[in-house]
Amino acid sequence: PTLSELIIAAEAHFDKEQRIRRPAGFADQAYKCQSAQVYDDVLLRWVDLFSAAQLKNGGQVWLFQPESYQHSELPGSIPPAKYSPESWLGSPARARAVTEAGIRDPVASEKLRSVFYNIDTAGARAVSYDALKDYFLKYDIPWTRAQIGDYYDRTGLMTYDDWVSFAARYPYVVDSLYYRPRGSYLDRAYYATTLAEAELSVRCARREAEIRSYYTSYSAERARLDADYRARQAAADAALMYRPYSPRYGY
């Protein structure tokens, strides 16, 4: 989608959400998006969203509202996705709650469940450490003490509760096990310091240059629109000034 289409769709969706969840006594205000950021998979950080070229299928976008005394933009946990739409009759109970102790981020919770059940093909809610090691090596993730600490020497079975504790200590490993089977190996530099660090630096520099070019285009277009708006407003004011019977008509 274009940026305009994205913002219009987001405002339409979150305006309904905001009105449904509005506490009693709060003003009924429309949801407006002031700015947005997107997670860049090359720079591995959030960057300002200036162009539709920065959007990718499945990408993450943060929307920011204008400053207001009625709400806060302080960081907080992202609520889990709903499985049924809400209506004006009230919000239904969530279909699933995140219950993993120590995992407050619902996205991380979903990842650790997905990875564990990919390994636990029998559905026993327990996997052997040998099977876990084989899964690591299958996707070129080092099975070393430096990467997984005391789990390196363990034998027997890892239960689901053990896996949740492991995910809380080594979230980057869970991320790798989640994305690598999907063909994404952007985390190689984390594990192999001998990989092309120079190439990674070049890619980051190239992406920084692309973002600067997006910002330049965005700024130029915004300046053009502002100038066009001021010109149209000045023409409208001039027409009103010299119209007969206008309050500002000069006699």
C-alpha positions in Angstrom: 0.0 0.0 0.0 1.0 3.6 -0.3 1.6 5.5 3.0 -1.7 7.4 2.6 -3.6 4.1 2.2 -1.7 2.6 5.3 -2.5 5.6 7.5 -6.1 5.8 6.4 -6.7 2.1 7.0 -4.9 2.3 10.4 -6.8 5.4 11.5 -10.1 3.8 10.5 -9.3 0.6 12.5 -7.8 2.2 15.6 -10.5 4.9 15.7 -13.1 2.2 16.4 -10.8 0.5 18.9 -10.2 3.8 20.7 -13.9 4.6 20.9 -14.8 1.1 22.2 -12.1 1.2 24.9 -12.6 4.8 25.9 -13.1 4.9 29.7 -16.2 6.6 31.1 -15.8 10.4 31.3 -13.1 10.7 28.7 -13.6 12.8 25.6 -14.8 11.0 22.5 -11.9 11.9 20.1 -11.0 10.6 16.7 -7.8 8.6 16.4 -5.1 10.5 14.4 -1.7 9.3 13.4 1.1 11.9 13.6 4.1 9.8 12.7 5.2 6.2 12.1 8.2 4.0 12.4 9.1 0.7 10.8 11.6 -2.0 11.9 14.5 -2.2 9.5 15.8 -5.8 9.0 19.2 -4.5 7.9 19.9 -1.9 10.5 18.1 -4.1 13.1 16.4 -1.1 14.7 13.3 1.1 14.4 13.6 3.9 11.8 11.2 6.7 10.7 8.7 5.7 8.0 9.0 8.1 5.0 8.3 5.9 2.0 6.1 3.0 1.0 9.4 1.4 -0.3 10.3 0.8 3.4 7.2 -1.5 3.8 7.5 -5.2 3.4 5.0 -8.0 3.7 4.8 -9.0 7.4 6.8 -6.0 8.5 6.3 -4.2 11.9 5.0 -0.6 12.0 4.6 1.6 15.0 2.0 4.5 14.9 2.3 7.5 17.1 -0.6 9.8 18.0 -0.2 13.6 18.6 0.8 14.6 22.1 -2.2 14.8 24.4 -2.8 15.1 28.1 -5.5 12.3 27.8 -3.2 9.5 26.9 0.5 8.6 27.2 2.9 7.3 24.5 5.1 5.7 27.1 6.4 2.2 26.1 4.3 -0.7 27.2 3.5 -4.4 26.4 1.8 -5.0 23.1 -1.6 -6.8 23.7 -2.1 -10.1 21.9 -4.0 -10.1 18.6 -7.7 -10.7 18.8 -9.4 -13.7 17.2 -12.8 -12.1 16.8 -13.7 -8.5 15.9 -15.1 -6.2 18.6 -18.5 -4.5 18.3 -20.1 -1.5 19.9 -21.9 -4.0 22.3 -18.6 -4.5 24.2 -15.3 -6.2 24.0 -15.3 -10.0 24.1 -12.9 -11.9 26.3 -9.6 -12.7 24.7 -9.5 -16.1 23.2 -6.0 -16.8 24.6 -4.0 -15.3 27.4 -0.2 -15.3 27.6 0.6 -17.4 30.6 4.3 -18.2 30.2 6.0 -17.0 33.3 8.7 -14.4 32.5 7.6 -13.9 28.9 5.5 -10.7 28.9 5.9 -10.0 25.2 3.1 -11.8 23.3 5.2 -11.9 20.1 8.0 -13.6 21.9 5.5 -16.0 23.5 4.1 -17.0 20.1 7.6 -17.6 18.8 8.7 -19.8 21.6 5.5 -21.9 21.3 6.0 -22.2 17.5 9.6 -23.3 17.8 8.9 -25.8 20.6 6.1 -27.6 18.8 8.2 -27.7 15.6 10.7 -29.7 17.6 8.2 -31.7 19.7 6.6 -33.4 16.7 5.1 -36.1 19.0 3.2 -33.5 21.0 4.6 -34.9 24.3 5.4 -31.4 25.7 8.9 -32.6 26.2 11.9 -33.0 23.9 15.3 -34.7 24.5 18.4 -32.5 24.6 19.8 -34.6 21.8 16.9 -33.8 19.6 17.2 -30.1 20.6 20.9 -30.2 19.7 20.2 -31.7 16.3 17.6 -29.0 15.6 20.2 -26.4 16.5 22.8 -27.8 14.3 20.3 -28.4 11.5 20.0 -24.6 11.2 23.6 -23.8 11.8 23.1 -22.4 15.3 26.1 -23.3 17.5 25.5 -25.7 20.4 28.2 -24.3 22.7 28.5 -23.3 26.3 29.1 -19.7 25.2 25.7 -19.6 23.4 23.5 -21.6 25.8 25.3 -21.7 29.1 24.7 -24.6 31.4 22.1 -26.1 29.0 25.1 -27.3 27.1 25.8 -30.1 29.6 22.2 -31.2 30.3 20.9 -34.6 29.4 17.5 -36.3 29.4 14.3 -34.3 28.6 13.6 -30.6 28.3 10.0 -30.0 29.4 7.9 -27.1 28.1 8.4 -25.2 31.3 12.2 -25.7 30.9 11.9 -24.4 27.4 10.1 -21.2 28.6 12.9 -20.6 31.1 15.4 -21.1 28.3 13.6 -18.7 26.1 13.6 -16.0 28.8 17.4 -16.4 29.2 18.2 -16.7 25.5 15.6 -14.9 23.5 17.9 -14.3 20.5 18.4 -18.1 20.1 14.6 -18.5 20.0 14.4 -15.8 17.4 17.0 -17.6 15.3 15.2 -20.9 15.6 11.9 -19.2 14.6 13.2 -17.3 11.5 15.8 -19.7 10.1 13.4 -22.4 9.1 11.5 -19.7 7.2 14.6 -18.9 5.2 15.7 -15.8 7.1 19.4 -15.9 8.2 19.9 -12.2 9.0 21.3 -13.2 12.4 24.4 -15.0 11.1 26.7 -12.2 12.1 25.6 -12.6 15.7 26.9 -16.2 15.9 29.9 -16.1 13.5 32.2 -13.1 14.1 34.2 -14.3 11.1 31.4 -13.7 8.7 31.4 -10.7 6.4 31.3 -7.8 8.9 32.6 -5.5 6.2 29.7 -6.5 4.0 27.2 -6.0 6.8 28.6 -2.5 7.4 28.3 -1.7 3.7 24.7 -2.9 3.7 23.9 -0.8 6.8 25.6 2.3 5.2 23.6 1.7 2.0 20.3 1.4 4.0 21.1 4.6 5.9 21.6 6.4 2.6 18.3 5.0 1.3 16.5 6.3 4.3 18.1 9.7 3.9 16.9 9.8 0.3 13.4 8.8 1.4 13.4 11.7 3.9 14.6 14.1 1.3 11.8 13.1 -1.0 9.3 13.2 1.8 10.4 16.7 2.9 10.3 18.1 -0.6 6.8 16.7 -1.2 5.6 18.0 2.2 7.0 21.5 1.4 5.3 21.4 -2.0 1.9 20.5 -0.4 2.4 23.2 2.3 3.2 25.8 -0.3 0.2 24.8 -2.4 -2.1 25.0 0.7 -0.8 28.4 1.6 -1.3 29.7 -1.9 -4.9 28.4 -2.0 -5.6 29.8 1.4 -4.2 33.2 0.4 -6.4 33.2 -2.8 -9.5 32.3 -0.7 -8.7 35.1 1.8 -8.2 37.6 -1.0 -11.5 36.6 -2.6 -13.3 37.0 0.7 -11.6 40.4 1.4 -13.0 42.1 -1.8 -16.4 40.4 -2.0 -19.3 42.9 -1.6 -21.1 42.6 1.7 -18.1 40.8 3.2 -17.2 41.9 6.8 -13.8 42.9 5.5 -15.0 44.6 2.3 -13.5 48.1 2.0 -15.8 51.0 1.5 
